[in-house]
Amino acid sequence: MSDARSRVASHGLGDVIHRTASRIGGKTALIDADAHVSFTFAELDAVVDGIAAAMQADGLVKGDVVLGALRNCWQAIALPFAAAKAGIVWAPANPLLGGAELAALIRLVRPRAVVAGSHALDAADSALEGAGAGNIVRLCVGARAPGWHDVARWTDHRGTPAPVDVADDDVIRYMFTSGTSSATKAVMLTSRAILWQYASAIQGCGMTADDVELHIMPLHHCAQLDAFCGPDLMLGATGVVLVSPTPARIIAAIAEYGITKLFAVPTTWIDLLHSPEFDAGVLGGLRKGYCGAAAMPVPVLEEIARVLPGLRLQNLYGLTEMAPFATSLDPADQMTHAGSVGAAGLAIEMAILDEHDQAVADGVVGEIAFRSPQACQGYLHDEAATAALFRGGWLHTGDLGYVTEGGRLWFVDRIKDTVNIGGEMVASREVEECIYALPGVHECAVIAVPDARTVEALWAIVVPRSGRTLTPDEVAEHVRAHLARYKVPRRVVIADELPKNASGKILKRELRERYAGVTSTASPRRTPTR
C-alpha cells in the first residue's frame, strides 16, 4: 500500500479526538470537576496535538514509553491519546503505589518519561532512584518539586506533531494488571484491540452521543479509560472527571452537571445505596448505570431496581487482556436473569473450556475463554505467561463460568477463589450472594484458608451497614438456612472494612495472606482489615 493510501485509510487511537472534533468541534468534550476546567472537542484536539508535538520535542520517538502516576484529572485522558498519535506507549500506573512498587514497574517498562501527580512525587523519586533510571523526562501535575518540570511543558505546548506511521498492531499501551491475585504484569494493547473494544462497548452498552458521563473509577485502569471514556470521545458524548468519588461528591456532581451515565464497581453502588446522602430524586436523573470489575450481588441488583426504577442498569464482564469489555447483560434481563453477566460483545467469540481446553456443553462449568481482535498482544517480557494466556488458540481468563440459553454467561468465580472443602468445590461467590441477602450486611468476602483436615476451609469476612450490629453466629445461621452444610463458613469475622485496590475491587489475595497462618478453628472475633 502506498504511503498516501495508507494515510487515507488509517484510523488509530490517536485519530479519535481529531475526527470527533471535525464533526462537532464546539461541543463540550471534557470537564475536570476538581480543576474547574472544561474543553470543547476542538480545544481538546488542539491540546492532544500540542502534547504529542512536545513529546517529540523532548526527544521521544515511536515505541518509547511514558509512565503515568496520576489521580483522575483531564491530563490522564489527554496524555494517552497524544502518546498514541506519536506512536508512544502510555503506561498508567496506580498513583497510590509506594516507591518499591513503582520501581518494579519502571524496571519492567523502561520509560523515557514519567508524569506524576504531586501526591506521588516522593514515591516516584524513590522509584526512579531505586530503578537506576537517570536520563528521564520528569513532569508533575500540581505542586512543583526539585528535578521535576510542570506538566504544562507538554500540555501548554502548541503545535502539530510530525506524522508517525502507527500500524494497527503496534503496541501503544501497557496496562498493568490489578494484582488482586498475582504479581503485576504489563498487558500490551494495540490501537486495533482498543478500537475494536470501543465498537463492542458502544454496541453492547447502548452508548450514545447525548450521554453525560461521570468518570469516577481510576483512569489508570482500562475499564474507565477505554470501556467508557474512549467510546464517549469517539461518539461525541460529554465526560466529567472526578478525583475523589465519595458518595456525597458523586451525588453532588450528578446534580450539578446533569449526569445521565455512571459506571462503578459493586462496592461503589453499595456505598451509594447505603449513604446518608442518598437522594432518589437526584440519582433518578441517571438513565444508564453499569457495574463491572466484580460480580454484582443479586440482592444489590434487586435493591437498585426497587429504589431507582428508572435506571437502565447493565452488568458487565471483562478483563484487561481483552481491552477490557467482553460481555454485557441487557437492562431488560436484569431481573429475569439476575446474576448473569450477559452475552459476548460485537467482535467476540466465547467458549467455556474444560481442563483439556475442550469446549463443554451449555450449563457445564468451565474456564471462560475468548477469541477477538480485542485480544492483547500478551505480557511484556513474559513469554511463559503469554503462552499460557493463548494456549490452544483461546485467550484464557482464569475465571469459571457457564453458558445458558441465548449465549448468556454466568460468572461462577475466579479459579483461584474456588474453595476445596474435602473434595467438594465451593464457589465463594455463591456464599457471598447468600450473605449479602442478610439484612444489615454492607460488604463481604469469602476466602479459602488452608485446613489440615478438609484441605481448605471457608472463611467469611463481613462488614455491617453503618449503625447495624451483626454477630458471627447470625451470619453462619443465615447461610446454614439457605445452603448445604459444607458451604457454611467455618469462621465468620466481623470487620470494619475490606481491603480494596484503587478501583474498588476487594483484595482477596490480601485477605488470604492475612489469615493464611491463622488456624481455621480459632474463635470468631471482630477485627479491622487494615
C-alpha positions in Angstrom: 0.0 0.0 0.0 1.4 3.4 -0.9 2.2 5.9 1.8 -0.7 8.2 0.6 -3.2 5.3 0.5 -2.0 4.1 4.0 -2.5 7.6 5.4 -6.0 8.0 3.9 -7.1 4.6 5.2 -5.6 4.7 8.7 -7.6 5.1 11.9 -5.8 4.7 15.2 -6.3 5.7 18.8 -4.5 8.9 18.1 -7.1 9.9 15.5 -10.2 9.5 17.6 -10.5 13.0 19.2 -9.5 14.8 16.0 -12.2 13.1 13.9 -14.8 13.8 16.5 -13.7 17.4 16.6 -14.1 17.6 12.9 -17.7 16.8 13.3 -18.8 18.6 16.5 -15.8 20.7 17.5 -17.9 23.2 19.6 -19.5 20.6 21.8 -18.2 20.1 25.4 -16.0 17.1 25.4 -14.5 17.0 28.9 -15.0 18.7 32.3 -12.5 18.4 35.1 -14.7 19.0 38.2 -11.7 19.4 40.5 -9.5 21.6 38.3 -12.6 23.6 37.2 -11.7 23.5 33.6 -13.5 22.3 30.5 -12.7 21.6 26.9 -14.7 21.5 23.7 -13.7 18.8 21.3 -11.8 21.3 19.2 -9.9 22.6 22.2 -9.1 19.0 23.4 -7.9 18.1 19.9 -5.5 21.1 19.9 -4.2 20.1 23.4 -3.6 16.5 22.2 -1.7 17.7 19.2 0.4 20.0 21.3 1.3 17.3 23.8 2.3 14.9 21.0 4.5 17.6 19.5 6.0 18.4 22.9 6.8 14.7 23.4 8.7 14.7 20.1 10.4 18.0 21.0 11.7 16.2 24.2 13.2 13.5 22.0 10.6 10.8 22.4 10.1 8.6 19.4 7.8 5.8 18.3 8.0 2.9 20.7 9.2 4.9 23.7 7.3 4.7 27.0 5.7 7.3 29.2 4.7 6.1 32.6 2.0 8.0 34.4 1.2 8.0 38.1 -1.9 10.2 38.2 -5.1 10.5 40.0 -8.2 11.2 37.9 -7.7 14.5 36.0 -8.1 15.8 32.5 -4.4 15.2 31.8 -4.9 11.4 32.4 -7.2 11.4 29.5 -5.3 13.7 27.1 -2.0 12.0 27.6 -2.8 8.5 26.3 -4.4 10.0 23.1 -1.4 12.2 22.5 1.0 9.4 23.0 -0.9 7.2 20.6 -0.7 9.9 18.0 3.1 9.9 18.2 3.3 6.1 18.4 4.5 6.4 22.0 3.3 3.8 24.6 1.3 5.2 27.6 1.7 3.1 30.7 -0.6 4.3 33.5 0.3 3.1 37.0 -1.6 3.2 40.2 -0.8 6.6 41.8 -1.0 5.1 45.3 1.9 2.7 44.8 4.9 3.0 47.0 8.4 3.6 45.8 9.5 0.0 45.6 6.3 -1.0 43.7 6.8 1.9 41.2 10.4 1.0 40.8 9.4 -2.6 39.7 7.1 -1.1 37.1 9.8 1.2 35.9 12.3 -1.6 35.5 9.6 -3.6 33.6 8.6 -1.0 31.0 11.8 1.3 31.0 10.1 4.6 30.4 11.7 7.6 28.7 9.4 10.0 30.7 7.4 9.9 33.9 4.3 12.1 34.6 3.3 12.1 38.3 0.8 13.9 40.4 2.0 15.9 43.3 0.8 13.2 45.8 3.0 10.6 44.0 6.3 12.6 43.7 8.0 11.2 46.7 7.3 7.6 45.6 8.3 8.5 42.0 11.6 10.0 43.2 12.3 6.9 45.3 11.3 4.6 42.4 13.5 6.3 39.8 16.4 6.2 42.2 15.7 2.5 43.1 15.4 1.5 39.4 18.5 3.3 38.5 16.7 5.5 35.9 18.7 8.5 35.1 18.1 10.3 31.8 14.3 10.5 32.1 11.9 13.5 31.5 10.1 14.2 34.7 6.8 16.1 34.7 4.5 16.7 37.6 0.8 17.7 37.8 0.3 20.0 40.8 3.0 21.1 43.2 6.5 21.5 41.8 9.5 19.6 43.2 13.2 19.7 42.6 14.1 18.0 39.4 10.5 18.0 38.1 9.1 20.2 35.3 5.5 21.3 35.4 3.3 19.2 33.1 2.4 22.4 31.4 5.7 22.0 29.5 3.6 19.5 27.4 0.0 20.5 27.9 0.5 24.2 27.2 2.7 23.4 24.1 1.0 24.3 20.8 1.9 22.8 17.5 1.4 19.9 15.2 3.3 16.6 15.7 5.4 15.2 12.9 3.4 12.4 11.3 4.1 8.9 12.6 3.0 5.7 10.9 1.3 3.8 13.7 0.1 0.4 12.5 -2.9 -1.3 13.8 -0.9 -3.9 15.6 1.8 -1.5 17.1 1.7 -1.5 20.8 0.5 1.9 22.1 -0.5 1.0 25.7 0.9 -1.0 28.6 -1.9 -1.7 31.1 -0.8 -3.1 34.5 -2.9 -5.9 35.8 -4.5 -5.1 39.1 -2.5 -7.6 41.1 -5.5 -8.8 43.2 -4.4 -12.4 42.8 -0.9 -12.4 41.3 2.2 -10.3 40.6 1.6 -7.3 38.4 2.2 -7.8 34.6 2.2 -5.3 31.8 -0.5 -6.1 29.3 0.4 -5.0 25.7 -2.5 -3.4 23.9 -2.7 -2.0 20.3 -4.9 0.5 18.6 -6.6 -2.4 16.9 -7.5 -4.0 20.2 -8.7 -0.8 21.8 -10.8 0.5 18.9 -12.5 -2.9 18.3 -13.2 -2.8 22.1 -14.8 0.7 21.6 -17.1 -0.9 19.0 -18.1 -3.8 21.2 -18.7 -1.5 24.2 -20.7 1.1 22.3 -23.0 -1.6 20.8 -23.2 -3.8 23.9 -23.8 -0.9 26.4 -26.2 1.3 24.4 -23.9 4.3 24.4 -25.0 7.4 22.5 -23.6 10.9 21.8 -26.1 12.6 24.2 -24.7 10.8 27.2 -23.2 12.9 30.0 -21.0 10.5 31.9 -19.3 10.9 35.3 -15.8 9.3 35.3 -15.2 8.2 38.9 -13.3 4.9 38.5 -9.5 5.2 38.2 -8.3 6.2 34.8 -5.2 4.1 35.2 -7.5 1.1 34.7 -8.7 0.4 31.2 -12.3 -0.1 32.4 -12.9 3.6 32.9 -10.4 4.8 30.4 -11.2 2.5 27.4 -14.6 0.9 28.0 -16.2 4.3 28.8 -14.1 7.4 28.4 -12.7 6.5 24.9 -16.1 5.5 23.5 -17.6 8.7 24.8 -14.9 10.7 23.0 -15.5 8.7 19.8 -19.2 9.2 19.9 -19.1 12.9 21.0 -20.6 12.4 24.4 -19.5 14.7 27.4 -17.4 13.3 30.2 -16.9 14.8 33.7 -13.9 13.7 35.7 -13.9 13.4 39.5 -10.9 12.6 41.6 -12.5 11.7 45.0 -15.6 9.6 44.4 -17.2 9.7 47.9 -21.0 9.1 47.8 -21.6 12.8 48.7 -19.3 14.1 45.9 -20.9 11.7 43.3 -24.4 12.7 44.2 -23.4 16.4 44.1 -21.8 16.0 40.7 -24.8 14.2 39.3 -26.9 17.1 40.4 -24.5 19.9 39.2 -23.6 18.5 35.8 -26.8 16.7 34.8 -25.1 13.3 34.7 -27.0 10.6 32.9 -24.5 7.8 32.9 -22.4 6.1 35.6 -20.0 3.2 35.7 -19.0 1.8 39.1 -17.9 -1.4 40.8 -20.4 -3.1 43.2 -18.8 -1.6 46.3 -19.4 1.9 45.0 -23.0 1.2 44.1 -23.5 -0.3 47.6 -21.9 2.7 49.2 -24.3 5.0 47.2 -27.3 3.0 48.2 -26.4 2.9 51.9 -25.1 6.5 52.1 -26.9 9.1 54.4 -26.7 11.4 51.3 -28.7 9.0 49.1 -31.3 11.0 47.2 -33.6 9.1 44.9 -34.6 12.3 43.2 -31.0 13.2 42.2 -29.9 9.7 41.4 -33.1 9.3 39.5 -31.5 11.5 36.8 -29.3 8.7 35.9 -30.6 6.9 32.7 -27.7 4.4 32.3 -25.8 2.6 35.0 -23.1 0.0 34.7 -21.5 -2.4 37.1 -18.2 -4.2 36.4 -14.8 -5.4 37.7 -16.6 -7.8 40.1 -19.9 -9.6 40.1 -22.8 -7.5 41.4 -24.6 -9.5 44.2 -28.2 -10.3 43.2 -29.7 -8.7 46.4 -28.0 -5.4 45.5 -29.4 -5.6 41.9 -32.9 -6.1 43.5 -32.4 -3.1 45.8 -31.3 -0.9 42.9 -34.4 -1.9 40.9 -36.6 -1.1 43.8 -35.2 2.4 44.7 -34.1 3.5 41.2 -36.7 2.0 38.9 -35.9 4.4 36.0 -32.2 3.3 35.8 -31.2 1.3 32.8 -28.7 -1.0 34.6 -26.2 -3.4 32.9 -23.8 -5.9 34.4 -20.5 -6.1 32.5 -17.7 -8.6 32.5 -14.3 -8.2 31.1 -10.5 -8.2 31.7 -7.5 -6.1 30.9 -6.3 -8.7 28.4 -9.5 -8.0 26.3 -9.0 -4.3 26.4 -11.3 -4.9 28.6 -15.1 -5.2 27.6 -16.2 -8.8 26.9 -19.9 -9.3 27.9 -23.0 -7.4 28.9 -26.4 -8.2 30.3 -29.2 -6.2 28.7 -31.2 -4.0 31.1 -34.4 -5.9 30.3 -32.7 -9.1 31.6 -31.5 -7.8 34.9 -34.3 -9.4 37.0 -35.2 -12.3 34.7 -31.5 -13.3 34.5 -30.2 -11.7 37.7 -26.7 -12.9 38.3 -25.7 -13.3 34.7 -23.1 -11.1 33.1 -24.8 -11.4 29.7 -23.7 -12.2 26.1 -20.5 -11.7 24.3 -19.8 -8.4 22.6 -19.9 -7.5 18.9 -16.5 -8.8 17.9 -16.1 -11.6 20.4 -16.4 -15.4 20.3 -16.7 -17.0 23.7 -16.2 -20.6 24.8 -16.3 -22.5 28.1 -13.4 -24.9 28.3 -12.6 -28.0 30.4 -9.2 -28.8 31.9 -8.1 -30.2 28.5 -9.1 -26.9 26.7 -12.1 -28.6 25.0 -15.5 -26.8 24.8 -18.1 -28.0 27.2 -21.9 -28.2 26.8 -24.3 -25.4 27.9 -24.8 -25.4 31.6 -21.5 -27.1 32.4 -19.0 -25.0 34.4 -15.5 -24.5 32.9 -13.0 -21.8 32.2 -14.2 -18.7 30.3 -12.2 -18.1 27.1 -12.4 -15.7 24.2 -11.3 -15.1 20.6 -11.4 -11.5 19.4 -9.5 -8.7 17.7 -9.7 -7.0 21.1 -7.2 -9.5 22.5 -3.9 -8.1 23.8 -0.5 -9.0 22.4 0.5 -10.7 25.6 2.6 -9.8 28.6 5.7 -7.6 28.3 8.9 -9.7 28.8 6.9 -12.7 30.0 6.8 -15.4 27.2 5.7 -18.2 29.5 2.7 -16.3 30.8 1.8 -15.2 27.3 2.0 -18.7 26.0 -0.3 -19.8 28.9 -2.7 -17.0 28.1 -3.1 -18.0 24.5 -2.8 -21.8 24.8 -5.0 -23.8 22.4 -5.8 -20.7 20.3 -8.0 -19.1 23.0 -7.5 -16.3 25.4 -7.8 -17.9 28.8 -9.3 -15.7 31.6 -8.7 -17.8 34.7 -12.4 -17.4 35.5 -15.0 -20.1 35.9 -18.4 -19.8 34.3 -21.1 -21.5 32.3 -23.4 -20.5 29.4 -27.2 -20.9 29.2 -29.8 -20.1 26.6 -29.1 -17.1 24.4 -25.4 -17.4 25.0 -25.7 -15.7 28.4 -22.6 -16.1 30.6 -22.9 -16.8 34.3 -19.7 -16.0 36.2 -19.1 -18.5 38.9 -15.8 -17.5 40.4 -12.1 -16.9 39.8 -10.4 -20.3 39.6 -8.2 -19.2 42.5 -11.3 -18.3 44.5 -12.9 -21.7 44.3 -12.6 -23.5 47.6 -11.9 -27.2 48.0 -13.8 -28.4 51.1 -12.8 -32.1 51.5 -13.1 -32.6 47.7 -16.3 -30.6 47.4 -15.7 -27.5 45.3 -17.5 -24.4 46.6 -17.7 -21.1 44.6 -17.0 -18.3 47.1 -19.4 -16.1 45.1 -22.3 -18.4 45.9 -21.7 -18.0 49.6 -21.2 -14.2 49.2 -24.5 -13.9 47.4 -26.2 -15.7 50.3 -24.6 -13.4 52.9 -25.5 -10.2 51.0 -29.2 -11.2 51.3 -28.9 -11.0 55.1 -30.3 -7.6 56.3 -27.5 -5.4 57.9 -24.7 -6.6 55.6 -22.8 -3.9 53.8 -20.0 -5.9 52.2 -18.5 -9.3 52.5 -15.7 -11.5 51.1 -15.4 -15.3 51.3 -12.0 -16.8 51.1 -10.2 -20.2 51.5 -7.9 -20.8 54.4 -5.6 -23.9 54.5 -7.0 -26.7 56.7 -5.2 -29.9 57.6 -8.5 -31.9 57.8 -10.5 -30.6 54.8 -7.8 -29.2 52.6 -9.3 -25.8 52.8 -11.9 -24.1 55.0 -14.3 -21.3 54.2 -13.9 -18.0 56.0 -16.3 -15.1 55.6 -15.2 -11.5 56.4 -18.3 -9.4 56.8 -18.7 -5.6 57.1 -22.1 -4.5 58.7 -24.0 -1.5 57.5 -23.4 1.7 59.4 -25.3 1.7 62.7 -26.1 -2.0 62.4 -24.8 -4.9 64.5 -24.1 -8.4 63.3 -22.7 -11.4 65.1 -20.7 -14.3 63.5 -23.4 -16.7 64.7 -26.1 -14.7 62.8 -24.2 -14.9 59.6 -23.4 -18.6 59.9 -27.0 -19.4 60.8 -28.3 -17.4 57.8 -26.0 -19.4 55.4 -27.0 -22.7 57.1 -30.6 -21.9 56.4 -30.1 -21.5 52.7 -27.1 -23.5 51.6 -25.7 -27.0 52.1 -23.9 -27.6 55.4 -20.4 -27.8 53.8 -20.9 -24.3 52.4 -21.3 -22.7 55.8 -18.2 -20.7 56.7 -16.0 -22.3 59.3 -15.3 -18.9 60.7 -17.0 -15.5 60.3 -15.0 -12.4 61.0 -17.0 -9.2 61.6 -14.7 -6.4 60.2 -14.8 -2.6 60.0 -13.7 -2.6 56.3 -12.3 -4.8 53.5 -9.0 -4.1 51.7 -9.5 -2.8 48.2 -7.4 -1.6 45.3 -7.8 1.8 43.7 -10.7 0.7 41.5 -12.7 -0.6 44.5 -12.1 -4.3 43.9 -11.9 -6.3 47.1 -8.4 -7.7 47.5 -9.0 -11.3 48.4 -5.3 -12.0 47.9 -4.5 -9.7 50.8 -7.2 -11.4 52.9 -5.8 -14.8 52.2 -2.3 -13.7 53.1 -3.6 -12.1 56.3 -5.4 -15.2 57.5 -3.2 -17.9 56.0 -1.3 -18.5 59.2 -4.4 -18.5 61.5 -6.0 -21.8 62.4 -9.4 -22.2 60.9 -10.8 -23.4 64.2 -10.0 -20.2 66.1 -12.9 -18.4 67.8 -14.7 -15.7 65.8 -13.7 -12.1 66.6 -14.2 -8.6 65.3 -11.2 -7.1 63.6 -10.4 -4.2 61.3 -9.0 -5.3 58.0 -6.4 -2.5 57.6 
